[in-house]
Amino acid sequence: MTEISPAIIDRLKSALGPKGWSQDAHEIEPHVKDWRGRYQGHSPILLKPGSTAEVAAAVKICAKAGIAITPQGGNTSLCGASTPQGEVLISLKRMNQVREIDAANDSMTVEAGCILETLQNTAEEANRLFPLSLGSQGSAMIGGLISTNAGGVHVLRYGMTRDLVLGLEAVLPNGEVWSGLTGLRKDNTGYDIKQLLIGAEGTLGIITAATLKLFPRPARMELAFCGLKSTDDAVEFLGLAKQASGGAVTAFEIMPRNALDLVLEHVPGTRNPLQGRHDWYVVCEMSFGREDGARDTLEAALGEAFEQGLIADAAIAENDSQQHDFWRLRETIAEAERAHGKALKHDISIPVSKMPAFMNQATATVERDYPQAEVIAFGHVGDGNVHFNIMARDAGAGDEFLAGIKPASDIVYDLVDTFGGSISAEHGIGILKREELARRKPVDVTVMRAIKQALDPDGIMNPRVLLG
Ligand SMILES: Cc1cc2nc3c(=O)[nH]c(=O)nc-3n(C[C@H](O)[C@H](O)[C@H](O)COP(=O)(O)OP(=O)(O)OC[C@H]3O[C@@H](n4cnc5c(N)ncnc54)[C@H](O)[C@@H]3O)c2cc1C
């Protein structure tokens, strides 16, 4: 990597002005450590451009000098994708304006540094829904969410972030601004450049703004927390719930008994809404355009599932506060896992129909070969995406435990291949899965390298990430 000379630093500072940079160690520190505490990085300067023109100016200076850049949003990456190791760090946090809401077009145009939760609220104020929803929504920024093609809990109904983006504006690796902001749903004018940037993890340019799809706000959301015997029953229950509600299921999340136990132990104020204990739990959310009939539809679906023996018990949230409590049981699993100790994590997807067979086989094999470990597999089963994590049976596990069970990843990923799945469902590749990607998808990586070479011949954009 080219050394960053004091002269270049000075040029960057004067291009962005006093609000646009920092070399203060205290300010930089939270930007150079990842959320999980796995990666500690460093950067000679944190740039905080306030406009697309300033991003372009900074990238031009770096491009000319051959200096590498790491773009950063909320720094919630779970695979080390936004931790700089000496690169110039460009945070989009000051670019947080909503440029336009076009309610009649069901779209909004926003800058890359807008935090997801703020955008959800902005859409609500316009009587619309922006459906992207995930555990990190209080920090993750739309530029980062687009760059990782984030998923979350509503993919089942609304798709991944890729499906929610109509247009993009980005600064390309040579510093040129590409203006692809459009609210069009139909635009067949050759290669779709925005799709290259979505999920590129900052390796092809810096996203500065996006036009996003909005949807009608549901008049009523109903939520049930259910106890079940098995993942087979969960998948059958999912099919039944979708059919019985006329496609109203907007989220369908699964968690095993050990995940609920960890949450109840480590997350203050949580409580099990069901009396008995079950091997599996499902959070099932339905959204309706009308208030009347909503509860009846959920109850009818649950009633049918009881009759068919697919669920053993269920509680329906009676109000917003109970809905919040039920969701908390699912959304705090990662926090509870962290409190228990370190875990070997896999964010994988499998066709929904094959999910039970995968879960049974992968769990049995891992727990047979690594008796010190237990599987804690939870997540978005409605999309065939589970976080298949392996944690220590005893609390307080550290790096030694992780090193000992690392080969278990091969068991998981080999079975993912066997079942026609993906080694990265929604979190991306980052630093964490670079080698695994190269090993398992060599042809894809060759094509990606060709695209990278065409757009970023000097390899300055996030050079260690994705392709390495
Ligand atoms: C508690 C928790 C729960 C989570 N749950 C989910 C979940 O359910 N589903 C899911 O998909 N993910 C989840 N994540 C992962 C993470 O939140 C997402 O990957 C998110 O999209 C990252 O957004 P960010 O703004 O924090 O991006 P960052 O972490 O800052 O960056 C992520 C990547 O995008 C690049 N990047 C950032 N901004 C830009 C930009 N403007 N232009 C170009 N490249 C850019 C970075 O270089 C990096 O490669 C979770 C994370 C946490 C901590």
The ligand as a MOL file (V3000), in Angstrom:
LIG
                    3D

  0  0  0     0  0            999 V3000
M  V30 BEGIN CTAB
M  V30 COUNTS 53 58 0 0 0
M  V30 BEGIN ATOM
M  V30 1 C -26.6210 -6.3310 16.5060 0
M  V30 2 C -26.4490 -6.4940 15.0160 0
M  V30 3 C -27.4580 -7.0870 14.2850 0
M  V30 4 C -27.3240 -7.2450 12.9020 0
M  V30 5 N -28.3450 -7.8360 12.2060 0
M  V30 6 C -28.2440 -7.9570 10.8610 0
M  V30 7 C -29.3120 -8.5450 10.1160 0
M  V30 8 O -30.3260 -8.9820 10.6400 0
M  V30 9 N -29.1620 -8.6050 8.7790 0
M  V30 10 C -28.0450 -8.1400 8.1290 0
M  V30 11 O -27.9790 -8.1980 6.8980 0
M  V30 12 N -27.0090 -7.5980 8.8170 0
M  V30 13 C -27.0860 -7.5010 10.1620 0
M  V30 14 N -26.0400 -6.9500 10.8650 0
M  V30 15 C -24.8050 -6.5470 10.1610 0
M  V30 16 C -24.7150 -5.0450 9.7970 0
M  V30 17 O -25.5520 -4.2630 10.5840 0
M  V30 18 C -25.0390 -4.8330 8.3250 0
M  V30 19 O -24.0320 -5.4420 7.5520 0
M  V30 20 C -25.1500 -3.3590 7.9070 0
M  V30 21 O -25.6350 -3.3510 6.6020 0
M  V30 22 C -23.8550 -2.5690 7.9660 0
M  V30 23 O -24.1610 -1.1710 7.8570 0
M  V30 24 P -23.1400 -0.0780 8.3960 0
M  V30 25 O -23.6610 1.2560 8.0390 0
M  V30 26 O -22.8280 -0.3070 9.8160 0
M  V30 27 O -21.8830 -0.3900 7.4670 0
M  V30 28 P -20.3450 -0.5190 7.8810 0
M  V30 29 O -20.1590 -1.6160 8.8820 0
M  V30 30 O -19.7840 0.7890 8.2190 0
M  V30 31 O -19.7370 -1.0060 6.4730 0
M  V30 32 C -20.0930 -2.2310 5.9110 0
M  V30 33 C -19.4400 -2.3500 4.5350 0
M  V30 34 O -19.9740 -1.3840 3.6450 0
M  V30 35 C -18.9540 -0.4710 3.2030 0
M  V30 36 N -19.5650 0.8470 3.1810 0
M  V30 37 C -20.1470 1.5180 4.2020 0
M  V30 38 N -20.6780 2.6660 3.7650 0
M  V30 39 C -20.4250 2.7200 2.4360 0
M  V30 40 C -20.7200 3.6590 1.4210 0
M  V30 41 N -21.4010 4.7690 1.6680 0
M  V30 42 N -20.2960 3.4020 0.1650 0
M  V30 43 C -19.5930 2.2700 -0.1260 0
M  V30 44 N -19.2980 1.3550 0.8040 0
M  V30 45 C -19.7040 1.5800 2.0660 0
M  V30 46 C -17.8200 -0.6340 4.1790 0
M  V30 47 O -16.5840 -0.3210 3.5850 0
M  V30 48 C -17.9440 -2.1040 4.5240 0
M  V30 49 O -17.3790 -2.8740 3.5020 0
M  V30 50 C -26.1470 -6.8040 12.2500 0
M  V30 51 C -25.1310 -6.1920 12.9950 0
M  V30 52 C -25.2710 -6.0480 14.3540 0
M  V30 53 C -24.1680 -5.3860 15.1180 0
M  V30 END ATOM
M  V30 BEGIN BOND
M  V30 1 1 1 2
M  V30 2 1 2 3
M  V30 3 2 2 52
M  V30 4 2 3 4
M  V30 5 1 4 5
M  V30 6 1 4 50
M  V30 7 2 5 6
M  V30 8 1 6 7
M  V30 9 1 6 13
M  V30 10 2 7 8
M  V30 11 1 7 9
M  V30 12 1 9 10
M  V30 13 2 10 11
M  V30 14 1 10 12
M  V30 15 2 12 13
M  V30 16 1 13 14
M  V30 17 1 14 15
M  V30 18 1 14 50
M  V30 19 1 15 16
M  V30 20 1 16 17
M  V30 21 1 16 18
M  V30 22 1 18 19
M  V30 23 1 18 20
M  V30 24 1 20 21
M  V30 25 1 20 22
M  V30 26 1 22 23
M  V30 27 1 23 24
M  V30 28 2 24 25
M  V30 29 1 24 26
M  V30 30 1 24 27
M  V30 31 1 27 28
M  V30 32 2 28 29
M  V30 33 1 28 30
M  V30 34 1 28 31
M  V30 35 1 31 32
M  V30 36 1 32 33
M  V30 37 1 33 34
M  V30 38 1 33 48
M  V30 39 1 34 35
M  V30 40 1 35 36
M  V30 41 1 35 46
M  V30 42 1 36 37
M  V30 43 1 36 45
M  V30 44 2 37 38
M  V30 45 1 38 39
M  V30 46 1 39 40
M  V30 47 2 39 45
M  V30 48 1 40 41
M  V30 49 2 40 42
M  V30 50 1 42 43
M  V30 51 2 43 44
M  V30 52 1 44 45
M  V30 53 1 46 47
M  V30 54 1 46 48
M  V30 55 1 48 49
M  V30 56 2 50 51
M  V30 57 1 51 52
M  V30 58 1 52 53
M  V30 END BOND
M  V30 END CTAB
M  END
